[in-house]
């Protein structure tokens, strides 16, 4: 079991086409920065458990179990392929209609 402290964090928006947010630790003793939120930081760099649970001196806190599901990067081709199919179909139909009206 690992002990994790309740700590402040900042949220920084990522510019450009990437979009999204970056969560940044507030440096200890920093008072000039307005924190975005407070949370428990759970480091899962080396291992990804199925669930995590909160506990206190009395044991596990009821209802605190949470499932952990890693997020896989998205394949851009899979997201764009429906638009490509529509454009190719439209181009094909335009070519067919032009040929039929000429002849």
Residue, then its C-alpha position, 0 to 999 in steps of 0.5 A: x500500500x502506498x501513502x499519497x498526499x492531497x496536493x494542489x495542481x494547475x491545469x495548462x491548456x495545450x495549444x495547437x492541433x494536439x489540444x487537451x490539457x496538461x496537469x502540473x504540480x504546484x511547487x512546494x511553498x509557491x503562494x503566488x500561483x492560483x491552484x486549479x484544483x486539489x487531488x491525490x496524485x497516483x503514479x502508475x508509471x511502472x504498473x497499472x492496477x485494475x482498481x485503486x481504493x482509498x483507506x484511512x486509519x480505520x481501513x478501506x473507505x466504503x465506495x472508494x474503489x475505482x477502476x483504472x483503464x489505460x487510454x490507447x492513442x487513437x488512429x487518425x486514419x480510422x477517424x478520417x476514413x469515413x470522410x475519405x470514402x464520402x469524398x471518393x464516392x462523390x468524386x466518382x459520381x461527378x465523373x460518371x454524370x459528366x461522362x453521361x451528359x457529354x455522350 
